[in-house]
Amino acid sequence: MDRFVPKKTLRAVNFICQAPHARSVSLVGDFNQWNPAAHPMKRTPDGAWLLAIELNHGHHRYAFLVDGHLTLDPRAQGITRNDRGERVSLVPIS
């Protein structure tokens, strides 16, 4: 193995939001400047919303934007606050 080849720094992460009655769900977070248009989620037949994205090593703050309302992820590794003081979810990537 060549020790001079950089290690892969991105890891695929699956995000799932249970919101069967929602009209739209987006993934927002530090990784997309909290932009609701950056990562729209796709509805699955059972009413869950799914999105897989690649994230860099480190801790990332995020939330689901469900019909315009910031929503915590019950599966998150932790809860913290964003720059506006709102409670958001936390995911560590190693």
Order of alpha helices (4+ residues) and beta strands (2+ residues): beta-beta-beta-beta-beta-beta-beta-beta
